[in-house]
Amino acid sequence: MNGEDPQERPDSIRTVINGLERYNPEAAGTLEGYLQLQCEEKFCDCNANRALLKLYQLNPDRIKDEVITNILVKAMTQFPSPQFDLAMHLLSPSHSNPAPTSASELAEAVAKLRALNAQLEGAQYERFWATMESDEDYADLTTDIAGFEEMIRVRIAQLISQSFREVDAGVLEKWLGLDDLESVTKFVTETCGWKVDADGLVHIPKNPENEAKKTEIREDVTVDMFARQIKRSWEETV
């Protein structure tokens, strides 16, 4: 997963973000269209999206609330990574740190997405899915991103595979936000290529990240080091 410089980036966008065109207000329309393509085709170009946020920063009259929330949702799919925070730093303080009594709709939406991202970054997967189901606003905020929930599940599975060799299917049901064990079995076998035994235990293939590695700790201690320590102890007692 490369959300910084994806291979899907066309030459026309490369020209915009790597040259002086990135400061042209008219380039906002081009980058907005490219963002729409990302949302439809399930890839992410955080570099180009930050260029669009920078244009909004320099040209506040061009800001589109829906574009900002879509950029944040796309960045969220790259967890765990700094992409979401990098996008947040390009928002105005009124959007990223709204006053409780005067928060705009955009500021409230940003706050909701920030909370979701924090849960993913903190591996609070069960809480993430519960939050998603707690308010229809979350579905509205992510509706433009095709396959959003599936991308999140795949990313969670990738992270799980780096830490576990076996996981109970009931635990995965909560972490993946699925409705039943049948759905879990279908997802892990068809999408992840994992195996599930009769007892409901999911077996994850060995890989460089989840394989137990032997660690050798070696300390080079010389006679001179001992001699200095003994001499120091003797001097302190005299």
C-alpha positions in Angstrom: 0.0 0.0 0.0 1.6 3.2 -1.2 -0.5 6.3 -0.5 2.3 8.8 -1.0 3.3 8.1 -4.6 0.9 5.5 -6.1 1.5 4.0 -9.4 -2.0 5.0 -10.5 -1.0 8.7 -10.6 -1.2 10.1 -14.1 1.5 12.3 -15.7 -0.9 15.3 -15.7 -1.2 15.2 -11.9 2.6 14.6 -11.5 3.2 17.8 -13.5 0.8 19.7 -11.2 2.2 18.6 -7.9 5.9 18.7 -8.9 5.9 22.1 -10.5 4.8 25.7 -10.1 1.3 24.7 -11.2 0.6 23.4 -7.7 0.3 27.1 -6.7 -2.2 28.0 -9.5 -5.7 28.3 -8.0 -7.1 26.9 -11.2 -5.3 23.6 -10.5 -7.8 22.9 -7.7 -10.4 21.7 -10.2 -7.9 19.2 -11.7 -7.0 17.9 -8.2 -10.6 17.6 -7.2 -11.4 15.5 -10.2 -8.4 13.3 -9.4 -9.6 12.9 -5.8 -13.0 11.8 -7.2 -11.1 9.2 -9.3 -9.3 8.0 -6.1 -12.6 7.6 -4.3 -14.1 5.5 -7.2 -11.1 3.3 -7.9 -10.0 2.5 -4.3 -6.5 3.9 -4.4 -5.0 6.9 -2.5 -2.6 9.7 -3.4 -2.0 11.6 -0.2 0.7 13.7 -1.8 -1.7 15.1 -4.5 -4.5 15.5 -1.9 -2.2 17.6 0.4 -1.4 19.8 -2.6 -5.2 20.4 -3.0 -5.5 21.2 0.7 -2.6 23.7 0.3 -4.5 25.4 -2.5 -7.5 25.7 -0.2 -5.3 27.1 2.5 -4.1 29.8 0.0 -7.5 30.3 -1.6 -10.2 29.9 1.1 -12.9 31.0 -1.3 -12.4 27.7 -3.2 -12.9 25.4 -0.2 -15.4 22.6 -0.6 -16.4 20.9 2.6 -17.1 17.5 1.0 -13.7 17.5 -0.7 -12.0 18.1 2.7 -13.8 15.2 4.4 -13.2 12.9 1.5 -9.4 13.7 1.7 -9.4 12.9 5.4 -11.3 9.6 4.9 -8.9 8.5 2.2 -6.0 9.4 4.5 -7.6 7.4 7.2 -7.5 4.2 5.1 -3.7 4.4 5.2 -3.5 3.7 9.0 -1.3 3.3 10.9 0.6 6.2 9.2 1.1 10.0 9.6 -1.1 10.7 6.5 -4.2 11.8 8.4 -2.3 14.1 10.7 -0.4 15.6 7.8 -3.7 16.5 6.1 -5.1 17.9 9.4 -2.1 20.3 9.7 -3.2 21.9 6.4 -6.7 22.8 7.7 -7.4 26.1 9.3 -7.6 26.2 13.1 -11.4 26.8 12.9 -11.7 23.4 11.2 -9.2 21.4 13.1 -9.8 22.8 16.6 -13.4 24.2 16.6 -14.8 26.2 19.5 -17.5 24.2 21.2 -20.1 26.9 20.9 -19.5 27.9 17.3 -18.5 24.8 15.5 -19.5 24.7 11.8 -20.8 21.5 10.1 -17.3 21.0 8.5 -15.6 21.4 11.9 -18.0 18.8 13.5 -17.4 16.4 10.6 -13.6 16.8 11.0 -13.9 16.1 14.7 -15.8 12.9 14.0 -13.2 11.7 11.5 -10.4 12.6 13.9 -12.0 10.4 16.6 -12.4 7.5 14.1 -8.8 7.8 13.0 -7.5 7.8 16.6 -9.4 4.6 17.2 -7.8 2.9 14.2 -4.3 4.2 15.1 -4.8 2.9 18.6 -5.9 -0.5 17.3 -9.3 0.0 19.0 -11.0 -1.9 16.2 -14.1 -3.1 18.0 -14.7 0.5 19.3 -14.2 1.8 15.7 -17.0 -0.3 14.3 -19.2 0.5 17.3 -18.6 4.2 16.6 -19.4 3.8 12.9 -22.8 2.2 13.8 -23.6 4.7 16.5 -24.4 7.6 14.2 -25.7 7.9 10.6 -23.3 10.8 10.1 -20.4 8.4 9.9 -22.0 6.6 7.0 -22.7 9.9 5.3 -19.0 11.0 5.7 -17.7 7.8 4.2 -20.3 7.2 1.5 -18.3 8.7 -1.3 -15.3 6.4 -0.8 -16.1 3.2 -2.6 -15.3 0.1 -0.6 -14.4 2.0 2.5 -15.3 -0.6 5.1 -13.7 -3.4 3.0 -10.5 -1.4 2.8 -10.5 -0.9 6.5 -11.1 -4.6 7.1 -8.2 -5.6 4.8 -5.9 -3.2 6.5 -6.8 -4.5 9.9 -6.2 -8.1 8.7 -2.8 -7.1 7.3 -1.8 -5.7 10.7 -3.2 -8.8 12.5 -1.1 -11.0 10.3 2.0 -9.2 11.4 1.4 -10.0 15.1 -0.5 -13.3 15.2 -0.3 -16.9 14.0 -3.7 -17.9 15.5 -6.7 -15.9 16.4 -10.2 -17.0 17.6 -12.8 -16.3 15.0 -15.1 -14.7 17.6 -12.4 -12.2 18.3 -11.9 -11.5 14.6 -15.7 -11.0 14.3 -15.4 -8.0 16.6 -12.2 -6.6 15.2 -13.4 -6.8 11.6 -16.9 -5.5 12.3 -18.6 -8.5 10.8 -22.1 -9.8 11.7 -21.4 -13.5 12.3 -18.8 -16.3 12.2 -19.9 -17.3 8.7 -19.0 -13.8 7.5 -15.6 -14.1 9.3 -14.9 -17.4 7.7 -15.7 -16.2 4.2 -13.6 -13.1 4.6 -10.5 -14.7 6.1 -10.5 -17.6 3.6 -11.5 -15.8 0.4 -9.9 -12.4 1.0 -6.9 -13.2 3.3 -6.2 -16.8 2.3 -6.2 -17.9 5.9 -7.6 -21.2 7.2 -10.3 -21.8 9.9 -10.4 -25.1 11.8 -13.5 -26.9 13.2 -13.0 -25.3 16.6 -13.2 -21.8 15.1 -9.5 -21.0 15.3 -8.1 -19.0 12.5 -4.7 -20.0 11.4 -2.5 -17.2 9.8 0.4 -18.3 7.5 3.9 -17.7 8.8 5.5 -14.5 7.5 8.6 -12.5 8.3 6.6 -10.3 10.8 4.8 -13.0 12.8 7.5 -15.6 12.8 9.2 -16.1 16.1 12.9 -15.2 15.8 15.7 -16.3 18.0 17.5 -13.4 19.6 21.1 -13.6 20.7 22.3 -11.1 23.3 26.1 -10.9 23.4 28.1 -8.7 25.8 31.8 -8.2 25.2 33.4 -8.0 28.6 37.2 -7.9 28.9 39.5 -8.6 31.8 40.5 -4.9 31.8 36.9 -4.0 32.5 36.8 -6.3 35.5 40.2 -5.0 36.7 39.0 -1.4 36.7 35.8 -2.3 38.6 37.7 -4.3 41.3 40.3 -1.5 41.7 37.5 1.1 42.1 35.7 -1.0 44.7 39.0 -1.5 46.6 39.8 2.2 46.6 36.4 3.1 48.0 36.9 0.8 51.0 40.3 2.1 51.9 
